[in-house]
């Protein structure tokens, strides 16, 4: 068969059909890759190869790729074959070998798909002479390999260059290799590190490898169900290593990704320890449903739902959840149950090609978290300890005592009212000579950070283990002893049979977290409290209510430090993977996993927190209690078939997935406690109120397949198909078919680039297109729902319908297109990755409005609304300078993004008529156009849609579209400088965005002049007082005369530019000299100083451009630590 095929398709160059036949040959091989069988004979095997200075190793590589034949030659003999130029054009393999070995003392023969190369017969005396000389010239090279901070590196490939003489470093980083002579070149290579090359006679006892821009052809990326070389990937994947994570003093690993992955925007919701983050990968695809990526830990999906219980129970500064609500609702972060120290890498899958294997679950991207594994070698103990402090980085300039009192008196004057008895800040009840900086008092404290980690790892070639444990405690900047603290345990066990046919991986982790916070975020009080407000505490340490008679004159914010919100969470993750190699090309694998998470939250309100008059304290004492639980299991059997076919490799993966997730939560309020001492036991309460509960089971199943073929590691094809089933849809709509195709061309392997563009070390074009569904909707919405009625009939509580059913709605559909370019220059000292993506999300699940006679305002249904997200992503890594003792490298990424509501039929009659506009971004903000202050009456002016000016604009007729309140572009600029044992890493995060400012977030414009409400200092002296005044702000009033319609907050005055540059991270580390370490009998001793969120530069009017002004901003954290190995 092969002979016939060759004769038909191997046309001579120069013929009219040559190019056409080459293309047809490639297409035919790809289509029938699984059917073709290469001939075992050497007849008809052709070689086409044009290149100067070809080594024997390169020649062997080409023979294998172009013919499928193996080449057998000893490493010593291969070095004896000199470099030479070749010019073969469709030449028979026998002629090629004879020509290449011409004039050398070597013979060859072809037997059973193998080319055997051996020396010609020589005399016995000559053989003995050669062996004696070689024996005297051999040299033993040994030492230890570490990274730049002194950590031993296991698995480093130590190779005698140009030979097959290879060893790997063990767990301690040690190696031993016997080289031919002192002039032999020894190379050290490891994924993510720059290759080091030294002469055998010059290899020091300690070799330091520097992390940096890895060779694009060697980097291996994780895609969950499989791994592949980045050079051969047709998808868009970004990775963050354990080293990058370890340089950041964070307790939530998701926050370690901020700014480091193009296309991934992560916004901290609060600076409170344990707070959640909002995560968006390439924008917002769904108008009304979930937009969160899928999270997978060691092959097991991990729920991103907050651990906060349901209604009636808050997480204090973290906000309240709705029974394991999504991350965008705030609450406790589920990722706070993970230990960053146990994570080996985090990979982010973005385009359709990379995510299609996960089906509908990956519609919004996939984030893969891989934990650390054991490696062969001696047992190694790693210890890391650090401590530090945290502070708020930005405060607002608020009115001082004089400015505040003048403002308040002017408000009463404008109202024509004498100062009343309730104006305690003016009538003498409060001390008007006081000044309190409430930002300093309430959020100006110092948080303390403590982190202790220890791990033990090691094992044999067949069995390896890893056990890690840690403790972390991070206190708040609020007054009082509030903190988030957790203890973690993580383990991993790997085992392979002697034949390597059977493999087992068992991993797991357990976390216990205690989060103790005040019941409210004190940030808003810090900004709005009057500077003349009373002292927070009495001399005896009790809360000061500054009573007027027996009644409190103010709401002391420190009451929330007595009203506590305590949450205790436990999390378990586990995974078991079994694989067996049935045939050399065929492997069966089963992945099973189980995750479990619980939380219990107690909100205590004792009598000490109750403002006087202290009457009926028993009824006012309360305990709000809530609990939540989530369990998740998954089973995924699969088959993987890999085989070389022709000049390429075929990789086929097929499997099925069964997943079940169960969540429940409940919350209630108890009150009527006779004593504060009884508050912790709800059984002591006389009153009980049940808020509600949730009980949800989500089931998911799928079958999937992947076919990948690469031709000569040059032409790449990746096909993925998946059929998903979800319990969130009604009968007949539960299943959907999805898939993707990815194409790639490594053009740097073409002869022209290889021979003429030496400065281009790597080049690849890639493209992908795919379709995915989205089932991130509320469970059971296709069914009718009912709630209990508060009234009874004949002593029986009734039910009333709360939702109309619709069993016919189906999956939202997300279509993704991507084009990408990967380039490496100057031996990969400069690497550039550029990509363009276009996502169109249709069949949107939205509320369809119903007529009044239906009894319900709307019903959930699929509407032909289409949302488009598009953008460009760039990543540039450079090695700027590299000397023997000094290295400087730079990394920068940039994301440009856009969003548009392409179409929405029936928008005018929908619930979103006053929110969205066809042809505009879904992030637009419809606002009244602010037109300053009316000089005659001091009221705020607005521009009507007709162009006229008014103080009372109409809703919604006068709402106008503004710029999208979102990010236009964002990224990160990082630098790493190393001099001997000293290393400095620092990075700047930058974001261009529009955001609601302090005027729009707060009610400051309507509250200007009211009791105990302070204002920004920028407003002082800029209020309207009398007719004719040209003022920035309207007339002061104790009951909002300037803006009776409350329009100013939702006007264009309430939002603006919130772009910022933040010094996100700085890490300074120093490896102690080897002599010192030997004296201490330690290894890899490294001391470090790290800082997070060190400085923010922005024109944003408010507390922080990322979190806004109503919550605690990200904290500046500085820690000092030490790492050592035993």
Residue, then its C-alpha position, 0 to 999 in steps of 0.5 A: x500500500x505504501x509503495x502505491x501511495x508513494x508513487x502516486x503522490x510523490x510528484x517530482x518538483x517542478x511539475x505543475x501538480x507538485x504543490x497541489x499534490x503536497x496539499x492533497x497528501x497532507x489532507x488525505x493523511x489527516x482525514x485517514x490518520x487512524x487508518x494508514x499503516x506505514x510500511x515496515x520495509x525501507x523501500x520507498x522511504x524518501x528524505x527531503x532535507x536542505x540545511x548547512x551544519x547538520x549534526x548526527x542528532x539533527x539528522x536522526x531527528x529528521x529521519x524519524x520524522x520523515x520516515x518513521x524509522x528509528x535510528x540506533x547508534x551509541x552516544x560515543x559513536x554519534x559524537x565521532x560523526x562530524x557536522x556537515x551540510x546536506x542537500x537531499x531532495x526526495x532521496x532514498x534513505x539508503x542513498x542518504x545514509x551512504x552519503x552522510x557516512x561517506x569517508x567515515x569508519x561507519x557502516x549501516x543497515x536497515x532491519x525491522x524499521x530501524x537504521x543500525x549504525x555501527x563502526x566498521x570492523x577494526x583490529x583488536x589492538x585498536x579497540x583496546x587502545x580506544x577503551x584505555x584512552x576513553x577510560x583515562x579521559x572520563x570525568x565524574x561531574x556531581x553537585x546540587x541544582x537550586x533555583x535563584x532563591x536556594x530551593x533544591x530543584x528536582x527533576x532537572x535534566x542533566x545531559x552530556x550535550x550531543x549524547x544520550x547520557x542523561x540523569x535527573x536531579x533527585x529531591x535534594x537537587x543532587x546529581x552525578x553524571x560521568x562525562x567523556x572528558x573535561x571538554x564535554x558540555x553539560x546542560x541543565x534544563x527544566x520547564x520554566x527555567x533558562x537552560x544552563x550550559x557548562x564544560x564538564x571540567x568547570x561545573x561548580x558544586x552548586x548550579x543555580x538555575x534562573x526562572x525566566x522566559x522558558x523555551x516555548x518549545x519545551x514548556x508543558x501546559x496543563x489542560x485538565x484532561x490532558x497535557x501538551x507542549x505549549x509549542x504544539x497547542x492550538x488553544x489559549x492557555x496562561x499559567x501562573x507558577x508556584x514561584x509567582x504565588x509564593x512571592x505574594x503574601x495572600x491567603x486566597x490563591x485567586x488573589x495571587x492571579x490579579x493582573x498576571x493573566x491576560x483576559x482575566x480580570x479579578x476585582x477584590x470585593x473588600x480588604x477584609x481577610x477572607x473576602x470574596x473576589x469578582x472573577x471575569x474571564x474575557x468579559x460578561x457573556x450572559x445578561x442575567x445568569x452566571x458568568x463565572x469560570x469553572x474551577x477544577x482542583x486536581x481534576x475535581x470541579x470546585x464550587x465557587x459559591x460563597x460559604x455565607x449562609x442564607x437570608x437573615x445572617x450577614x458576614x459582617x463586612x463581607x456582606x450577606x449571601x443567599x445560601x451559597x450564592x455566587x461569588x459576585x454576591x460577596x460573602x466568604x470566599x470559598x477559595x479561602x479554604x485553599x492553602x496557596x503554599x500547597x499549589x504547584x500551578x494555576x492554569x487558565x483556559x480561555x478559548x473554545x479549543x482549550x475549554x471545549x473538553x469541559x463542555x458547558x461547564x467551561x463556557x466562561x473559561x476554566x481555571x485549573x489548580x494543581x497541587x504539589x506532588x512528591x518526587x523521587x529522592x531523599x526525604x526533604x523537609x521544607x519550613x517557611x515562616x513569615x510575619x508582617x503588618x497590614x494598613x489601609x493605603x488611601x484615605x479621604x480628606x474630610x471636613x474638619x471641626x470648623x468646616x463641619x460646624x459652619x456647614x451645619x449652621x448654614x444648613x439651618x440658616x438656609x432652612x430658616x429654622x432655629x437650631x433644635x434640641x435634637x441638633x446635639x452637634x450644635x446645641x451643646x450636648x456634644x463638645x463642639x471643640x472636639x476633633x476625631x479623625x474617624x478614619x484613623x479610629x475605625x479603619x486606621x489600625x494595624x492588621x497582623x499577618x502570620x504564616x507558618x508552613x512545613x512540608x515533607x516530601x520524598x520517595x523512590x522511583x516507584x512511589x513518591x509522597x508529599x505532606x504539607x501543613x500550614x497555619x495562617x492568621x490575618x487580623x483586621x484593621x478594625x478596633x478589637x481582636x478580629x481575624x481570619x485564621x486557618x489551619x491546612x493539611x494537604x497530602x499527595x501519594x503517587x505510585x507506579x508499578x515496576x512495568x509503569x503500566x499501572x499508576x495511582x495518584x491519591x491527593x487530598x486536603x483539609x482546611x479549618x477556617x475561623x473568621x471572626x469579624x464585627x457585624x458591619x463594615x466600619x468604613x462607611x462610618x469612618x467617612x460620614x461620622x461628624x468630627x465632633x461626635x462623642x468619644x467611642x468609649x467611656x473612661x471605664x471602657x464601656x461604649x459611650x452613648x452620650x445620653x441626653x437624659x436616658x436616651x442615646x444621642x448617636x449610634x456608636x459605630x463601635x457597637x458593631x465590635x461588640x456585635x460579632x459575626x463568627x463563621x467557622x468553615x471546614x473544607x475537604x478536597x480529595x482525588x483518586x486517579x487510576x490508570x492502566x496501560x492496556x497496550x503501548x498506545x492505549x491507556x485506560x484512566x479513571x478520575x474520581x473526586x469528592x469535595x465537602x465544605x461546611x460553614x456555621x455562622x453566629x451573629x451575637x448581639x448582647x445587651x452591651x451593644x444596645x443603645x439606651x434606653x435599656x428597656x426590654x433587653x431580653x427581647x433585644x438580645x439576639x443570636x442570628x444563626x446560619x449554616x450551609x453545606x456543599x458536597x460534590x462528587x465526580x467520576x470520569x473514566x476515559x481511554x487515551x490512544x496515542x500512535x505515530x502515523x507517518x510523520x506525525x502523531x495521533x492522540x485520541x481521547x474519549x470519556x464520560x463524566x458523572x457529577x452530582x452536587x448537593x447544597x443546603x443552608x438554613x438560617x434563623x433568628x433567636x431572641x429573648x435571652x435572659x442573660x448575655x451569658x446564654x446567647x451562644x445556645x439557641x435553646x435558651x431563647x424564648x423567641x424563634x424565627x425561621x428565615x428559610x432554607x435551601x436544599x438543592x441537588x444538581x446533576x451533570x453528565x457528559x460524554x466527550x472525545x478529542x482527536x489531536x494530530x500534529x504533522x512533523x510538529x508543524x501542522x496541528x489539528x485539534x477536534x473536540x466534541x461533547x454532549x452535556x446533560x444538566x438537571x437545570x433544564x426540563x425534560x427534552x431540553x436537558x442535553x446539548x451538543x457542543x464542540x470546537x476545532x483548533x488549527x495551528x501552524x508552527x511556521x518556524x519549522x519551515x525550511x525558509x525560516x530555519x535557514x534564513x531567519x536565525x533571529x526567529x527562534x519560534x513562530x506559530x499561528x493558531x486559530x480556534x472556533x467552538x460552541x459551548x452552552x451555559x447552564x449557570x442558572x438557578x436550579x429548578x426554575x423550569x418548575x413551579x415554586x411556592x412559598x408559605x403564606x403568613x396567614x392561616x385558614x382554620x389553623x393551617x398555613x397555606x401556600x402561594x405560587x411564586x414562579x410560573x413554570x417553563x419546561x421549554x427553555x434551553x441552554x444559552x449558546x456561546x460561540x467563540x472565535x480566536x486568532x493567535x500568534x506566538x513568536x520567539x526571538x533571539x533564542x527565545x530571549x524575547x517572547x511575544x504572544x498576541x491573540x484576538x477573540x470574538x465571543x457571541x452569546x445568544x439564546x439568552x435566558x431572560x425574564x419574558x414580560x407577561x400581561x397583567x392577567x397572567x398573575x405573574x410579571x414575567x417568565x423565564x424564557x430563551x430570547x434571541x438577544x445576542x451579546x458580543x465580547x471581543x478583545x485583544x491580548x498581548x504578553x511580552x517576556x524579555x531577558x534584557x540583560x544576562x551576565x554571569x552574576x546579574x540578570x534582568x528580565x521583564x514581563x508585561x501583559x495587556x488586555x483590550x476589551x469591548x462589549x456590545x449588546x448586538x440585538x435584543x428583540x422586544x427590549x422596549x417592553x422588557x424589564x431591561x428597557x431602562x438598563x440596556x440599549x441595542x448597539x451599546x455595551x451592557x455595561x453602560x450606565x443610564x444617568x441624568x446629565x448633570x448641569x451644575x447648580x441653578x444660580x437662582x435657587x441653589x438646586x441641582x440642574x439636569x439636561x432633559x432629552x429635549x436639551x432643556x435644563x430642569x431641576x426635576x428630570x423625568x424618569x426614564x425619558x431623560x436618562x442618557x447613555x454614558x460610557x460603560x462602567x467597566x474596564x477598557x484595558x488592563x494589565x501588569x508590568x513586572x521586572x525581575x533583577x538578580x545579582x548573585x544571591x540577591x533577587x528583586x521582583x516587582x510588578x505594577x498593575x494598571x487599569x483604565x476604567x470608568x466607575x461610580x465615584x463617592x458622589x454616586x456611591x453615597x448619599x452625600x449630595x442629598x445629605x449635605x447639611x444633615x445631622x452627624x453626616x460629614x462631607x469631603x473637604x473638597x465641598x467646604x466653601x463651595x456651596x450655594x448660599x444666596x441667589x446669583x452664586x456660581x457654586x459647585x454644590x447646591x444649597x445646604x439643607x437639613x432635609x435635602x432641599x437641593x435635590x428633592x428628586x434624589x437625581x444627583x446621585x444617579x447623574x453623570x456627576x456620580x461617576x467618572x474616571x477610576x483608572x489607576x496604577x498600583x504597585x501590586x507586589x514587591x519581593x526582595x530575597x537573599x540566599x545565604x552563602x553556602x558556608x553559612x548554611x553548612x555552619x547551621x546544618x541547613x540548606x536552601x536558607x532564604x530570607x525575604x521581604x514582601x509587599x502587596x498593594x504598596x501604593x496606588x496612583x489614581x485621580x479617582x474621587x473616593x477611597x479606592x478605585x477598585x473597591x469603591x468607597x463603601x467598603x474596606x479597600x485592599x490593604x497594604x501588607x508587608x511581611x518578612x520571612x525565612x525559608x529553609x530546608x532540612 
